[in-house]
Amino acid sequence: MNAGIEELEKSLSVEQRRLGEYRRELERLEEKKPIVEKNILDTIGKIFDLEASIFLLKSMEGSEQNGNHQRCSDYEK
């Protein structure tokens, strides 16, 4: 009987330790969450900037190929 109780107490101790580890891990993740969210927003902003630059350059390239571009010095007021 005592052996059974000791085994259960060991299991209880293991599970309590595991619970403490999970709680500490959750706390660390909660602390990191704002940083990760900011990194996501920064990366989305960079992606939008890159997409806009690519679109602009492709638009300019298409205009040049069609001969539709004007240089500033050729502009008449």
N, CA, C, O and CB atoms as a CASP TS submission, in Angstrom:
PFRMAT TS
TARGET T0000
AUTHOR 0000-0000-0000
METHOD Language model
MODEL 1
PARENT N/A
ATOM      1  N   MET     1       0.833  -1.195   0.000  1.00  0.00           N
ATOM      2  CA  MET     1       0.000   0.000   0.000  1.00  0.00           C
ATOM      3  C   MET     1       0.869   1.247   0.000  1.00  0.00           C
ATOM      4  O   MET     1       0.619   2.188  -0.753  1.00  0.00           O
ATOM      5  CB  MET     1      -0.943   0.005   1.210  1.00  0.00           C
ATOM      6  N   ASN     2       1.915   1.248   0.868  1.00  0.00           N
ATOM      7  CA  ASN     2       2.804   2.406   0.932  1.00  0.00           C
ATOM      8  C   ASN     2       3.508   2.650  -0.396  1.00  0.00           C
ATOM      9  O   ASN     2       3.724   3.796  -0.792  1.00  0.00           O
ATOM     10  CB  ASN     2       3.832   2.219   2.035  1.00  0.00           C
ATOM     11  N   ALA     3       3.866   1.566  -1.081  1.00  0.00           N
ATOM     12  CA  ALA     3       4.544   1.701  -2.373  1.00  0.00           C
ATOM     13  C   ALA     3       3.627   2.372  -3.385  1.00  0.00           C
ATOM     14  O   ALA     3       4.065   3.194  -4.190  1.00  0.00           O
ATOM     15  CB  ALA     3       5.000   0.324  -2.897  1.00  0.00           C
ATOM     16  N   GLY     4       2.361   2.014  -3.335  1.00  0.00           N
ATOM     17  CA  GLY     4       1.382   2.631  -4.245  1.00  0.00           C
ATOM     18  C   GLY     4       1.224   4.116  -3.972  1.00  0.00           C
ATOM     19  O   GLY     4       1.141   4.924  -4.897  1.00  0.00           O
ATOM     20  N   ILE     5       1.181   4.470  -2.685  1.00  0.00           N
ATOM     21  CA  ILE     5       1.057   5.877  -2.298  1.00  0.00           C
ATOM     22  C   ILE     5       2.297   6.652  -2.720  1.00  0.00           C
ATOM     23  O   ILE     5       2.193   7.758  -3.249  1.00  0.00           O
ATOM     24  CB  ILE     5       0.837   6.008  -0.777  1.00  0.00           C
ATOM     25  N   GLU     6       3.470   6.069  -2.485  1.00  0.00           N
ATOM     26  CA  GLU     6       4.724   6.736  -2.874  1.00  0.00           C
ATOM     27  C   GLU     6       4.775   6.966  -4.380  1.00  0.00           C
ATOM     28  O   GLU     6       5.224   8.016  -4.839  1.00  0.00           O
ATOM     29  CB  GLU     6       5.943   5.901  -2.428  1.00  0.00           C
ATOM     30  N   GLU     7       4.316   5.989  -5.142  1.00  0.00           N
ATOM     31  CA  GLU     7       4.310   6.113  -6.605  1.00  0.00           C
ATOM     32  C   GLU     7       3.372   7.237  -7.043  1.00  0.00           C
ATOM     33  O   GLU     7       3.702   8.018  -7.935  1.00  0.00           O
ATOM     34  CB  GLU     7       3.887   4.777  -7.263  1.00  0.00           C
ATOM     35  N   LEU     8       2.206   7.311  -6.410  1.00  0.00           N
ATOM     36  CA  LEU     8       1.261   8.388  -6.724  1.00  0.00           C
ATOM     37  C   LEU     8       1.827   9.750  -6.332  1.00  0.00           C
ATOM     38  O   LEU     8       1.652  10.730  -7.057  1.00  0.00           O
ATOM     39  CB  LEU     8      -0.078   8.151  -6.007  1.00  0.00           C
ATOM     40  N   GLU     9       2.506   9.813  -5.187  1.00  0.00           N
ATOM     41  CA  GLU     9       3.114  11.073  -4.754  1.00  0.00           C
ATOM     42  C   GLU     9       4.209  11.517  -5.720  1.00  0.00           C
ATOM     43  O   GLU     9       4.350  12.710  -5.991  1.00  0.00           O
ATOM     44  CB  GLU     9       3.689  10.931  -3.338  1.00  0.00           C
ATOM     45  N   LYS    10       4.982  10.569  -6.238  1.00  0.00           N
ATOM     46  CA  LYS    10       6.006  10.905  -7.235  1.00  0.00           C
ATOM     47  C   LYS    10       5.353  11.439  -8.507  1.00  0.00           C
ATOM     48  O   LYS    10       5.810  12.423  -9.088  1.00  0.00           O
ATOM     49  CB  LYS    10       6.880   9.668  -7.560  1.00  0.00           C
ATOM     50  N   SER    11       4.287  10.780  -8.926  1.00  0.00           N
ATOM     51  CA  SER    11       3.561  11.231 -10.120  1.00  0.00           C
ATOM     52  C   SER    11       2.987  12.625  -9.908  1.00  0.00           C
ATOM     53  O   SER    11       3.025  13.471 -10.801  1.00  0.00           O
ATOM     54  CB  SER    11       2.434  10.244 -10.476  1.00  0.00           C
ATOM     55  N   LEU    12       2.453  12.850  -8.710  1.00  0.00           N
ATOM     56  CA  LEU    12       1.911  14.164  -8.374  1.00  0.00           C
ATOM     57  C   LEU    12       2.996  15.224  -8.442  1.00  0.00           C
ATOM     58  O   LEU    12       2.779  16.303  -8.993  1.00  0.00           O
ATOM     59  CB  LEU    12       1.276  14.147  -6.980  1.00  0.00           C
ATOM     60  N   SER    13       4.154  14.924  -7.892  1.00  0.00           N
ATOM     61  CA  SER    13       5.282  15.858  -7.904  1.00  0.00           C
ATOM     62  C   SER    13       5.714  16.178  -9.334  1.00  0.00           C
ATOM     63  O   SER    13       5.987  17.333  -9.661  1.00  0.00           O
ATOM     64  CB  SER    13       6.464  15.279  -7.113  1.00  0.00           C
ATOM     65  N   VAL    14       5.774  15.163 -10.174  1.00  0.00           N
ATOM     66  CA  VAL    14       6.158  15.363 -11.578  1.00  0.00           C
ATOM     67  C   VAL    14       5.150  16.276 -12.275  1.00  0.00           C
ATOM     68  O   VAL    14       5.533  17.204 -12.988  1.00  0.00           O
ATOM     69  CB  VAL    14       6.256  14.003 -12.321  1.00  0.00           C
ATOM     70  N   GLU    15       3.873  16.010 -12.069  1.00  0.00           N
ATOM     71  CA  GLU    15       2.835  16.812 -12.730  1.00  0.00           C
ATOM     72  C   GLU    15       2.809  18.248 -12.202  1.00  0.00           C
ATOM     73  O   GLU    15       2.568  19.178 -12.972  1.00  0.00           O
ATOM     74  CB  GLU    15       1.460  16.162 -12.534  1.00  0.00           C
ATOM     75  N   GLN    16       3.052  18.442 -10.910  1.00  0.00           N
ATOM     76  CA  GLN    16       3.108  19.796 -10.353  1.00  0.00           C
ATOM     77  C   GLN    16       4.285  20.572 -10.936  1.00  0.00           C
ATOM     78  O   GLN    16       4.165  21.759 -11.241  1.00  0.00           O
ATOM     79  CB  GLN    16       3.216  19.743  -8.819  1.00  0.00           C
ATOM     80  N   ARG    17       5.421  19.896 -11.089  1.00  0.00           N
ATOM     81  CA  ARG    17       6.597  20.530 -11.687  1.00  0.00           C
ATOM     82  C   ARG    17       6.305  20.888 -13.153  1.00  0.00           C
ATOM     83  O   ARG    17       6.653  21.973 -13.619  1.00  0.00           O
ATOM     84  CB  ARG    17       7.840  19.590 -11.588  1.00  0.00           C
ATOM     85  N   ARG    18       5.669  19.971 -13.857  1.00  0.00           N
ATOM     86  CA  ARG    18       5.317  20.212 -15.258  1.00  0.00           C
ATOM     87  C   ARG    18       4.367  21.408 -15.378  1.00  0.00           C
ATOM     88  O   ARG    18       4.518  22.238 -16.274  1.00  0.00           O
ATOM     89  CB  ARG    18       4.671  18.952 -15.877  1.00  0.00           C
ATOM     90  N   LEU    19       3.398  21.489 -14.478  1.00  0.00           N
ATOM     91  CA  LEU    19       2.464  22.613 -14.483  1.00  0.00           C
ATOM     92  C   LEU    19       3.205  23.928 -14.271  1.00  0.00           C
ATOM     93  O   LEU    19       2.920  24.918 -14.945  1.00  0.00           O
ATOM     94  CB  LEU    19       1.389  22.428 -13.399  1.00  0.00           C
ATOM     95  N   GLY    20       4.149  23.942 -13.341  1.00  0.00           N
ATOM     96  CA  GLY    20       4.951  25.143 -13.103  1.00  0.00           C
ATOM     97  C   GLY    20       5.751  25.542 -14.330  1.00  0.00           C
ATOM     98  O   GLY    20       5.858  26.726 -14.652  1.00  0.00           O
ATOM     99  N   GLU    21       6.314  24.550 -15.019  1.00  0.00           N
ATOM    100  CA  GLU    21       7.077  24.833 -16.240  1.00  0.00           C
ATOM    101  C   GLU    21       6.174  25.416 -17.317  1.00  0.00           C
ATOM    102  O   GLU    21       6.557  26.366 -17.998  1.00  0.00           O
ATOM    103  CB  GLU    21       7.760  23.557 -16.760  1.00  0.00           C
ATOM    104  N   TYR    22       4.980  24.856 -17.476  1.00  0.00           N
ATOM    105  CA  TYR    22       4.042  25.375 -18.471  1.00  0.00           C
ATOM    106  C   TYR    22       3.615  26.804 -18.145  1.00  0.00           C
ATOM    107  O   TYR    22       3.485  27.639 -19.040  1.00  0.00           O
ATOM    108  CB  TYR    22       2.813  24.470 -18.561  1.00  0.00           C
ATOM    109  N   ARG    23       3.400  27.079 -16.867  1.00  0.00           N
ATOM    110  CA  ARG    23       3.007  28.440 -16.476  1.00  0.00           C
ATOM    111  C   ARG    23       4.128  29.439 -16.746  1.00  0.00           C
ATOM    112  O   ARG    23       3.865  30.550 -17.207  1.00  0.00           O
ATOM    113  CB  ARG    23       2.620  28.479 -14.990  1.00  0.00           C
ATOM    114  N   ARG    24       5.374  29.057 -16.465  1.00  0.00           N
ATOM    115  CA  ARG    24       6.516  29.937 -16.756  1.00  0.00           C
ATOM    116  C   ARG    24       6.668  30.144 -18.263  1.00  0.00           C
ATOM    117  O   ARG    24       6.966  31.247 -18.722  1.00  0.00           O
ATOM    118  CB  ARG    24       7.820  29.349 -16.166  1.00  0.00           C
ATOM    119  N   GLU    25       6.462  29.076 -19.017  1.00  0.00           N
ATOM    120  CA  GLU    25       6.547  29.187 -20.476  1.00  0.00           C
ATOM    121  C   GLU    25       5.467  30.122 -21.011  1.00  0.00           C
ATOM    122  O   GLU    25       5.734  30.943 -21.889  1.00  0.00           O
ATOM    123  CB  GLU    25       6.420  27.799 -21.131  1.00  0.00           C
ATOM    124  N   LEU    26       4.258  30.001 -20.490  1.00  0.00           N
ATOM    125  CA  LEU    26       3.168  30.876 -20.903  1.00  0.00           C
ATOM    126  C   LEU    26       3.487  32.329 -20.570  1.00  0.00           C
ATOM    127  O   LEU    26       3.216  33.222 -21.374  1.00  0.00           O
ATOM    128  CB  LEU    26       1.856  30.453 -20.232  1.00  0.00           C
ATOM    129  N   GLU    27       4.054  32.573 -19.406  1.00  0.00           N
ATOM    130  CA  GLU    27       4.431  33.928 -19.002  1.00  0.00           C
ATOM    131  C   GLU    27       5.463  34.509 -19.969  1.00  0.00           C
ATOM    132  O   GLU    27       5.351  35.667 -20.373  1.00  0.00           O
ATOM    133  CB  GLU    27       4.988  33.927 -17.562  1.00  0.00           C
ATOM    134  N   ARG    28       6.462  33.713 -20.339  1.00  0.00           N
ATOM    135  CA  ARG    28       7.479  34.174 -21.295  1.00  0.00           C
ATOM    136  C   ARG    28       6.847  34.486 -22.649  1.00  0.00           C
ATOM    137  O   ARG    28       7.188  35.481 -23.288  1.00  0.00           O
ATOM    138  CB  ARG    28       8.589  33.111 -21.461  1.00  0.00           C
ATOM    139  N   LEU    29       5.926  33.630 -23.077  1.00  0.00           N
ATOM    140  CA  LEU    29       5.260  33.857 -24.364  1.00  0.00           C
ATOM    141  C   LEU    29       4.414  35.126 -24.327  1.00  0.00           C
ATOM    142  O   LEU    29       4.382  35.880 -25.300  1.00  0.00           O
ATOM    143  CB  LEU    29       4.383  32.652 -24.736  1.00  0.00           C
ATOM    144  N   GLU    30       3.732  35.364 -23.213  1.00  0.00           N
ATOM    145  CA  GLU    30       2.918  36.572 -23.086  1.00  0.00           C
ATOM    146  C   GLU    30       3.790  37.820 -23.123  1.00  0.00           C
ATOM    147  O   GLU    30       3.378  38.850 -23.657  1.00  0.00           O
ATOM    148  CB  GLU    30       2.104  36.537 -21.788  1.00  0.00           C
ATOM    149  N   GLU    31       5.000  37.734 -22.557  1.00  0.00           N
ATOM    150  CA  GLU    31       5.923  38.870 -22.593  1.00  0.00           C
ATOM    151  C   GLU    31       6.433  39.115 -24.008  1.00  0.00           C
ATOM    152  O   GLU    31       6.662  40.259 -24.400  1.00  0.00           O
ATOM    153  CB  GLU    31       7.103  38.633 -21.643  1.00  0.00           C
ATOM    154  N   LYS    32       6.610  38.047 -24.770  1.00  0.00           N
ATOM    155  CA  LYS    32       7.127  38.167 -26.132  1.00  0.00           C
ATOM    156  C   LYS    32       6.053  38.587 -27.133  1.00  0.00           C
ATOM    157  O   LYS    32       6.381  39.108 -28.199  1.00  0.00           O
ATOM    158  CB  LYS    32       7.738  36.854 -26.567  1.00  0.00           C
ATOM    159  N   LYS    33       4.784  38.372 -26.812  1.00  0.00           N
ATOM    160  CA  LYS    33       3.698  38.604 -27.763  1.00  0.00           C
ATOM    161  C   LYS    33       3.715  40.009 -28.355  1.00  0.00           C
ATOM    162  O   LYS    33       3.620  40.129 -29.576  1.00  0.00           O
ATOM    163  CB  LYS    33       2.373  38.360 -27.091  1.00  0.00           C
ATOM    164  N   PRO    34       3.830  41.083 -27.566  1.00  0.00           N
ATOM    165  CA  PRO    34       3.839  42.425 -28.164  1.00  0.00           C
ATOM    166  C   PRO    34       5.012  42.629 -29.130  1.00  0.00           C
ATOM    167  O   PRO    34       4.877  43.311 -30.146  1.00  0.00           O
ATOM    168  CB  PRO    34       3.892  43.481 -27.067  1.00  0.00           C
ATOM    169  N   ILE    35       6.150  42.040 -28.806  1.00  0.00           N
ATOM    170  CA  ILE    35       7.321  42.171 -29.674  1.00  0.00           C
ATOM    171  C   ILE    35       7.063  41.465 -30.997  1.00  0.00           C
ATOM    172  O   ILE    35       7.365  42.003 -32.063  1.00  0.00           O
ATOM    173  CB  ILE    35       8.582  41.593 -28.989  1.00  0.00           C
ATOM    174  N   VAL    36       6.508  40.269 -30.927  1.00  0.00           N
ATOM    175  CA  VAL    36       6.224  39.501 -32.144  1.00  0.00           C
ATOM    176  C   VAL    36       5.156  40.211 -32.974  1.00  0.00           C
ATOM    177  O   VAL    36       5.262  40.268 -34.199  1.00  0.00           O
ATOM    178  CB  VAL    36       5.767  38.062 -31.791  1.00  0.00           C
ATOM    179  N   GLU    37       4.128  40.750 -32.317  1.00  0.00           N
ATOM    180  CA  GLU    37       3.083  41.480 -33.045  1.00  0.00           C
ATOM    181  C   GLU    37       3.663  42.703 -33.750  1.00  0.00           C
ATOM    182  O   GLU    37       3.291  42.989 -34.888  1.00  0.00           O
ATOM    183  CB  GLU    37       1.956  41.909 -32.086  1.00  0.00           C
ATOM    184  N   LYS    38       4.568  43.430 -33.092  1.00  0.00           N
ATOM    185  CA  LYS    38       5.210  44.589 -33.716  1.00  0.00           C
ATOM    186  C   LYS    38       6.051  44.150 -34.907  1.00  0.00           C
ATOM    187  O   LYS    38       6.033  44.800 -35.952  1.00  0.00           O
ATOM    188  CB  LYS    38       6.085  45.345 -32.693  1.00  0.00           C
ATOM    189  N   ASN    39       6.788  43.050 -34.757  1.00  0.00           N
ATOM    190  CA  ASN    39       7.590  42.533 -35.864  1.00  0.00           C
ATOM    191  C   ASN    39       6.709  42.162 -37.053  1.00  0.00           C
ATOM    192  O   ASN    39       7.082  42.399 -38.202  1.00  0.00           O
ATOM    193  CB  ASN    39       8.402  41.315 -35.411  1.00  0.00           C
ATOM    194  N   ILE    40       5.545  41.583 -36.781  1.00  0.00           N
ATOM    195  CA  ILE    40       4.610  41.234 -37.856  1.00  0.00           C
ATOM    196  C   ILE    40       4.154  42.494 -38.577  1.00  0.00           C
ATOM    197  O   ILE    40       4.163  42.543 -39.807  1.00  0.00           O
ATOM    198  CB  ILE    40       3.390  40.461 -37.297  1.00  0.00           C
ATOM    199  N   LEU    41       3.753  43.515 -37.821  1.00  0.00           N
ATOM    200  CA  LEU    41       3.290  44.760 -38.439  1.00  0.00           C
ATOM    201  C   LEU    41       4.401  45.437 -39.234  1.00  0.00           C
ATOM    202  O   LEU    41       4.157  45.943 -40.329  1.00  0.00           O
ATOM    203  CB  LEU    41       2.759  45.715 -37.372  1.00  0.00           C
ATOM    204  N   ASP    42       5.614  45.452 -38.695  1.00  0.00           N
ATOM    205  CA  ASP    42       6.755  46.031 -39.416  1.00  0.00           C
ATOM    206  C   ASP    42       7.002  45.293 -40.727  1.00  0.00           C
ATOM    207  O   ASP    42       7.266  45.914 -41.756  1.00  0.00           O
ATOM    208  CB  ASP    42       8.022  45.993 -38.543  1.00  0.00           C
ATOM    209  N   THR    43       6.917  43.979 -40.685  1.00  0.00           N
ATOM    210  CA  THR    43       7.153  43.175 -41.881  1.00  0.00           C
ATOM    211  C   THR    43       6.051  43.396 -42.911  1.00  0.00           C
ATOM    212  O   THR    43       6.333  43.470 -44.107  1.00  0.00           O
ATOM    213  CB  THR    43       7.246  41.689 -41.517  1.00  0.00           C
ATOM    214  N   ILE    44       4.806  43.502 -42.466  1.00  0.00           N
ATOM    215  CA  ILE    44       3.703  43.793 -43.384  1.00  0.00           C
ATOM    216  C   ILE    44       3.935  45.140 -44.058  1.00  0.00           C
ATOM    217  O   ILE    44       3.716  45.276 -45.261  1.00  0.00           O
ATOM    218  CB  ILE    44       2.344  43.787 -42.637  1.00  0.00           C
ATOM    219  N   GLY    45       4.377  46.136 -43.292  1.00  0.00           N
ATOM    220  CA  GLY    45       4.676  47.450 -43.863  1.00  0.00           C
ATOM    221  C   GLY    45       5.770  47.374 -44.913  1.00  0.00           C
ATOM    222  O   GLY    45       5.669  48.003 -45.966  1.00  0.00           O
ATOM    223  N   LYS    46       6.811  46.611 -44.634  1.00  0.00           N
ATOM    224  CA  LYS    46       7.901  46.448 -45.605  1.00  0.00           C
ATOM    225  C   LYS    46       7.405  45.755 -46.869  1.00  0.00           C
ATOM    226  O   LYS    46       7.800  46.117 -47.977  1.00  0.00           O
ATOM    227  CB  LYS    46       9.061  45.647 -44.984  1.00  0.00           C
ATOM    228  N   ILE    47       6.539  44.759 -46.701  1.00  0.00           N
ATOM    229  CA  ILE    47       5.981  44.049 -47.857  1.00  0.00           C
ATOM    230  C   ILE    47       5.167  45.011 -48.714  1.00  0.00           C
ATOM    231  O   ILE    47       5.301  45.006 -49.938  1.00  0.00           O
ATOM    232  CB  ILE    47       5.102  42.855 -47.400  1.00  0.00           C
ATOM    233  N   PHE    48       4.320  45.841 -48.092  1.00  0.00           N
ATOM    234  CA  PHE    48       3.540  46.821 -48.847  1.00  0.00           C
ATOM    235  C   PHE    48       4.452  47.780 -49.597  1.00  0.00           C
ATOM    236  O   PHE    48       4.209  48.084 -50.765  1.00  0.00           O
ATOM    237  CB  PHE    48       2.609  47.601 -47.912  1.00  0.00           C
ATOM    238  N   ASP    49       5.502  48.260 -48.933  1.00  0.00           N
ATOM    239  CA  ASP    49       6.449  49.168 -49.580  1.00  0.00           C
ATOM    240  C   ASP    49       7.115  48.510 -50.780  1.00  0.00           C
ATOM    241  O   ASP    49       7.237  49.122 -51.841  1.00  0.00           O
ATOM    242  CB  ASP    49       7.510  49.629 -48.583  1.00  0.00           C
ATOM    243  N   LEU    50       7.543  47.270 -50.614  1.00  0.00           N
ATOM    244  CA  LEU    50       8.192  46.558 -51.715  1.00  0.00           C
ATOM    245  C   LEU    50       7.218  46.312 -52.862  1.00  0.00           C
ATOM    246  O   LEU    50       7.577  46.474 -54.029  1.00  0.00           O
ATOM    247  CB  LEU    50       8.769  45.226 -51.223  1.00  0.00           C
ATOM    248  N   GLU    51       5.993  45.924 -52.539  1.00  0.00           N
ATOM    249  CA  GLU    51       4.992  45.707 -53.586  1.00  0.00           C
ATOM    250  C   GLU    51       4.694  46.998 -54.336  1.00  0.00           C
ATOM    251  O   GLU    51       4.547  46.991 -55.559  1.00  0.00           O
ATOM    252  CB  GLU    51       3.701  45.141 -52.984  1.00  0.00           C
ATOM    253  N   ALA    52       4.605  48.105 -53.607  1.00  0.00           N
ATOM    254  CA  ALA    52       4.351  49.395 -54.252  1.00  0.00           C
ATOM    255  C   ALA    52       5.518  49.784 -55.154  1.00  0.00           C
ATOM    256  O   ALA    52       5.305  50.276 -56.262  1.00  0.00           O
ATOM    257  CB  ALA    52       4.108  50.489 -53.197  1.00  0.00           C
ATOM    258  N   SER    53       6.733  49.571 -54.696  1.00  0.00           N
ATOM    259  CA  SER    53       7.911  49.888 -55.507  1.00  0.00           C
ATOM    260  C   SER    53       7.939  49.046 -56.774  1.00  0.00           C
ATOM    261  O   SER    53       8.219  49.558 -57.858  1.00  0.00           O
ATOM    262  CB  SER    53       9.198  49.666 -54.698  1.00  0.00           C
ATOM    263  N   ILE    54       7.650  47.768 -56.641  1.00  0.00           N
ATOM    264  CA  ILE    54       7.627  46.881 -57.806  1.00  0.00           C
ATOM    265  C   ILE    54       6.550  47.326 -58.784  1.00  0.00           C
ATOM    266  O   ILE    54       6.791  47.383 -59.990  1.00  0.00           O
ATOM    267  CB  ILE    54       7.390  45.419 -57.375  1.00  0.00           C
ATOM    268  N   PHE    55       5.366  47.640 -58.274  1.00  0.00           N
ATOM    269  CA  PHE    55       4.273  48.098 -59.132  1.00  0.00           C
ATOM    270  C   PHE    55       4.661  49.371 -59.868  1.00  0.00           C
ATOM    271  O   PHE    55       4.426  49.494 -61.070  1.00  0.00           O
ATOM    272  CB  PHE    55       3.003  48.332 -58.307  1.00  0.00           C
ATOM    273  N   LEU    56       5.254  50.318 -59.150  1.00  0.00           N
ATOM    274  CA  LEU    56       5.657  51.584 -59.750  1.00  0.00           C
ATOM    275  C   LEU    56       6.708  51.362 -60.829  1.00  0.00           C
ATOM    276  O   LEU    56       6.602  51.916 -61.923  1.00  0.00           O
ATOM    277  CB  LEU    56       6.193  52.537 -58.680  1.00  0.00           C
ATOM    278  N   LEU    57       7.714  50.559 -60.529  1.00  0.00           N
ATOM    279  CA  LEU    57       8.768  50.301 -61.510  1.00  0.00           C
ATOM    280  C   LEU    57       8.228  49.570 -62.733  1.00  0.00           C
ATOM    281  O   LEU    57       8.624  49.871 -63.859  1.00  0.00           O
ATOM    282  CB  LEU    57       9.892  49.489 -60.875  1.00  0.00           C
ATOM    283  N   LYS    58       7.334  48.621 -62.525  1.00  0.00           N
ATOM    284  CA  LYS    58       6.733  47.923 -63.664  1.00  0.00           C
ATOM    285  C   LYS    58       5.883  48.876 -64.497  1.00  0.00           C
ATOM    286  O   LYS    58       5.869  48.788 -65.725  1.00  0.00           O
ATOM    287  CB  LYS    58       5.879  46.740 -63.182  1.00  0.00           C
ATOM    288  N   SER    59       5.176  49.784 -63.831  1.00  0.00           N
ATOM    289  CA  SER    59       4.365  50.766 -64.553  1.00  0.00           C
ATOM    290  C   SER    59       5.252  51.682 -65.381  1.00  0.00           C
ATOM    291  O   SER    59       4.942  51.981 -66.534  1.00  0.00           O
ATOM    292  CB  SER    59       3.514  51.594 -63.575  1.00  0.00           C
ATOM    293  N   MET    60       6.356  52.126 -64.791  1.00  0.00           N
ATOM    294  CA  MET    60       7.293  52.992 -65.511  1.00  0.00           C
ATOM    295  C   MET    60       7.919  52.231 -66.672  1.00  0.00           C
ATOM    296  O   MET    60       8.091  52.789 -67.756  1.00  0.00           O
ATOM    297  CB  MET    60       8.392  53.523 -64.560  1.00  0.00           C
ATOM    298  N   GLU    61       8.256  50.979 -66.458  1.00  0.00           N
ATOM    299  CA  GLU    61       8.856  50.155 -67.506  1.00  0.00           C
ATOM    300  C   GLU    61       7.880  49.986 -68.662  1.00  0.00           C
ATOM    301  O   GLU    61       8.277  50.055 -69.826  1.00  0.00           O
ATOM    302  CB  GLU    61       9.274  48.778 -66.948  1.00  0.00           C
ATOM    303  N   GLY    62       6.618  49.767 -68.354  1.00  0.00           N
ATOM    304  CA  GLY    62       5.594  49.630 -69.391  1.00  0.00           C
ATOM    305  C   GLY    62       5.416  50.912 -70.172  1.00  0.00           C
ATOM    306  O   GLY    62       5.223  50.869 -71.387  1.00  0.00           O
ATOM    307  N   SER    63       5.476  52.057 -69.503  1.00  0.00           N
ATOM    308  CA  SER    63       5.348  53.352 -70.175  1.00  0.00           C
ATOM    309  C   SER    63       6.523  53.592 -71.100  1.00  0.00           C
ATOM    310  O   SER    63       6.344  54.088 -72.212  1.00  0.00           O
ATOM    311  CB  SER    63       5.244  54.487 -69.151  1.00  0.00           C
ATOM    312  N   GLU    64       7.719  53.249 -70.658  1.00  0.00           N
ATOM    313  CA  GLU    64       8.910  53.448 -71.482  1.00  0.00           C
ATOM    314  C   GLU    64       8.865  52.558 -72.712  1.00  0.00           C
ATOM    315  O   GLU    64       9.271  52.980 -73.795  1.00  0.00           O
ATOM    316  CB  GLU    64      10.181  53.166 -70.673  1.00  0.00           C
ATOM    317  N   GLN    65       8.383  51.349 -72.564  1.00  0.00           N
ATOM    318  CA  GLN    65       8.315  50.432 -73.701  1.00  0.00           C
ATOM    319  C   GLN    65       7.289  50.903 -74.719  1.00  0.00           C
ATOM    320  O   GLN    65       7.435  50.639 -75.912  1.00  0.00           O
ATOM    321  CB  GLN    65       7.975  49.018 -73.230  1.00  0.00           C
ATOM    322  N   ASN    66       6.266  51.589 -74.266  1.00  0.00           N
ATOM    323  CA  ASN    66       5.232  52.087 -75.169  1.00  0.00           C
ATOM    324  C   ASN    66       5.538  53.490 -75.663  1.00  0.00           C
ATOM    325  O   ASN    66       4.773  54.039 -76.456  1.00  0.00           O
ATOM    326  CB  ASN    66       3.885  52.071 -74.480  1.00  0.00           C
ATOM    327  N   GLY    67       6.614  54.071 -75.224  1.00  0.00           N
ATOM    328  CA  GLY    67       6.982  55.422 -75.635  1.00  0.00           C
ATOM    329  C   GLY    67       6.092  56.494 -75.051  1.00  0.00           C
ATOM    330  O   GLY    67       5.987  57.582 -75.617  1.00  0.00           O
ATOM    331  N   ASN    68       5.460  56.220 -73.955  1.00  0.00           N
ATOM    332  CA  ASN    68       4.519  57.164 -73.358  1.00  0.00           C
ATOM    333  C   ASN    68       5.132  58.021 -72.268  1.00  0.00           C
ATOM    334  O   ASN    68       4.413  58.769 -71.605  1.00  0.00           O
ATOM    335  CB  ASN    68       3.351  56.424 -72.800  1.00  0.00           C
ATOM    336  N   HIS    69       6.425  57.937 -72.065  1.00  0.00           N
ATOM    337  CA  HIS    69       7.018  58.704 -70.972  1.00  0.00           C
ATOM    338  C   HIS    69       7.529  60.041 -71.500  1.00  0.00           C
ATOM    339  O   HIS    69       7.852  60.184 -72.680  1.00  0.00           O
ATOM    340  CB  HIS    69       8.167  57.909 -70.299  1.00  0.00           C
ATOM    341  N   GLN    70       7.592  61.005 -70.603  1.00  0.00           N
ATOM    342  CA  GLN    70       8.135  62.315 -70.928  1.00  0.00           C
ATOM    343  C   GLN    70       9.203  62.643 -69.917  1.00  0.00           C
ATOM    344  O   GLN    70       9.066  62.353 -68.729  1.00  0.00           O
ATOM    345  CB  GLN    70       7.032  63.405 -70.947  1.00  0.00           C
ATOM    346  N   ARG    71      10.251  63.240 -70.390  1.00  0.00           N
ATOM    347  CA  ARG    71      11.278  63.717 -69.477  1.00  0.00           C
ATOM    348  C   ARG    71      10.835  65.088 -68.965  1.00  0.00           C
ATOM    349  O   ARG    71      10.053  65.777 -69.620  1.00  0.00           O
ATOM    350  CB  ARG    71      12.688  63.789 -70.178  1.00  0.00           C
ATOM    351  N   CYS    72      11.323  65.468 -67.826  1.00  0.00           N
ATOM    352  CA  CYS    72      10.946  66.753 -67.239  1.00  0.00           C
ATOM    353  C   CYS    72      11.333  67.902 -68.161  1.00  0.00           C
ATOM    354  O   CYS    72      10.591  68.877 -68.280  1.00  0.00           O
ATOM    355  CB  CYS    72      11.606  66.931 -65.864  1.00  0.00           C
ATOM    356  N   SER    73      12.483  67.799 -68.813  1.00  0.00           N
ATOM    357  CA  SER    73      12.941  68.889 -69.673  1.00  0.00           C
ATOM    358  C   SER    73      12.080  69.022 -70.920  1.00  0.00           C
ATOM    359  O   SER    73      12.084  70.076 -71.556  1.00  0.00           O
ATOM    360  CB  SER    73      14.392  68.672 -70.070  1.00  0.00           C
ATOM    361  N   ASP    74      11.334  67.969 -71.288  1.00  0.00           N
ATOM    362  CA  ASP    74      10.476  68.013 -72.470  1.00  0.00           C
ATOM    363  C   ASP    74       9.078  68.516 -72.142  1.00  0.00           C
ATOM    364  O   ASP    74       8.256  68.711 -73.037  1.00  0.00           O
ATOM    365  CB  ASP    74      10.389  66.640 -73.102  1.00  0.00           C
ATOM    366  N   TYR    75       8.817  68.722 -70.886  1.00  0.00           N
ATOM    367  CA  TYR    75       7.477  69.101 -70.462  1.00  0.00           C
ATOM    368  C   TYR    75       7.195  70.546 -70.842  1.00  0.00           C
ATOM    369  O   TYR    75       7.988  71.437 -70.538  1.00  0.00           O
ATOM    370  CB  TYR    75       7.308  68.902 -68.950  1.00  0.00           C
ATOM    371  N   GLU    76       6.066  70.780 -71.506  1.00  0.00           N
ATOM    372  CA  GLU    76       5.672  72.143 -71.876  1.00  0.00           C
ATOM    373  C   GLU    76       4.530  72.578 -70.985  1.00  0.00           C
ATOM    374  O   GLU    76       3.579  71.834 -70.750  1.00  0.00           O
ATOM    375  CB  GLU    76       5.263  72.230 -73.374  1.00  0.00           C
ATOM    376  N   LYS    77       4.644  73.797 -70.496  1.00  0.00           N
ATOM    377  CA  LYS    77       3.590  74.325 -69.627  1.00  0.00           C
ATOM    378  C   LYS    77       2.528  74.996 -70.443  1.00  0.00           C
ATOM    379  O   LYS    77       1.553  75.505 -69.889  1.00  0.00           O
ATOM    380  CB  LYS    77       4.157  75.301 -68.607  1.00  0.00           C
TER
END
